[in-house]
Amino acid sequence: MELTEAKKIADRVCKSAKKACSRAEVAGSIRREKQNVKDVELVLVVEDYQKLFKCLSKHGRFIKPGVAEVIDWPPQEGAKYLRMMLNEGVKCDVFIATEENWGGIFCMRTGSGVGPDGSPFSGFIPAMFKRWKKVSKGGKMTGGQPTLPDGTVLPVLEEKDMFELCQVEWVEPKDRVDCKALRPL
């Protein structure tokens, strides 16, 4: 669907989610301002799961995450990922973050285009995570948070913190088209 229509839908669903969350934002291709959007993606910090389920159920039905088929599926309290089929006939992926990993999850779920070779694995986000591995001398990402080689998990309260840890310049979501957008500080 076109970006303007997708944004209206996403904003409506996100506004409902905010009633049960301390943070709720639209991510994915809508945040990147891609002209053609295939789904809605939200990132939330949930305060009350039952209230969230009630608020979101007004917009569609919960379906089984991780499968292509549309199979009704009850949402689970404490879930890190929910999927819905919205009333408008579009899928909605809901990613649950914490205050400590918000920046990493929001960055990751904003996503990026594919790399210069056409592969999503050489896109902006994989390149950023490779950069983290390099600057941390062997660190990795664990649950949306950068982790040092000794196992220390670093908080990433805001998306800009992820960029700073990776020692790269901030890149606006619409410009995260591929790995070439990453520039070291």
Secondary structure, DSSP 4 states (H G I P E B T S, - for coil): -BHHHHHHHHHHHHHHHGGGEEEEEE-HHHHTT-SB-SEEEEEEEES-HHHHHHHHHTTEEEE-TT-SS--B----TT-SEEEEEETTS-EEEEEE--TTTHHHHHHHHH-----TTS-GGGSHHHHHHHHHHHHTTS-EEETTEEE-TTSPBPP--SHHHHHHHTTB----GGG--SGGG--B-
